[in-house]
C-alpha cells in the first residue's frame, strides 16, 4: 500500500519502511510524526484519490534526525563589468522513516527497527574513521577519560668527545 502526502509545499509518494527527507519539522530525534494531508492512496490497481484529501487517511513515521542539506551555490556575474558575487545556502531538512500507512479501512505497517544513528556518524564509519572523527557537537555514547601519561623529561646533552679529551691528558 502506498500514499501520496503533502508536506513542506511538496508531494511525496511513500510506502511503509521508506526513508523520507522533507523540509524541517519540529521535534526531537525519535519523535512520532503523523501526516494528515494524504492526497491519494493506492494498493495495486485500486486507487483512492482525495478531493482534495482522503478522509481518515494517515501516514505515520519516526523523526530520525534534523540536519543541514547540501550546499546550494548562488553565483551572479555580469560579463566585462568586473561584477561577480558568490553566495551559499544550506537548507535544514528532516529525515523520517515511514512506519505505517493507514486509510480506507486498511493499514500497512513496517516491522523493522528504528536506528537513530545520524548520517554524519554513518559517513565516518563508511570511510573507516569510526566514531573518533565525529564532531563534538553530536552526542555519542559517553567515553571514560583515562589519565594522561606524564611528559617525558629530556636527557641532559652529552659533552662532545673533543672537550673531554684535553682534560684527561692534563
PEBEL-V933057 format. One line per field, one symbol per residue. phi: phi as a letter, one per 40 degrees, with the letter a starting at -180 (. if undefined). Layout:
phi->???
This chain:
phi->.babbbaggbbbcbbcgcbbbbddbchcdgccbbbccccabaagccbbbcbcbccgcabbabccabaccccbcbbbabcgbgbabbbaabccbbbbbcbabbiggbabbcbcccbccccccccccccgcgccccdccccbccbccbcccccccccccccccccccccccc
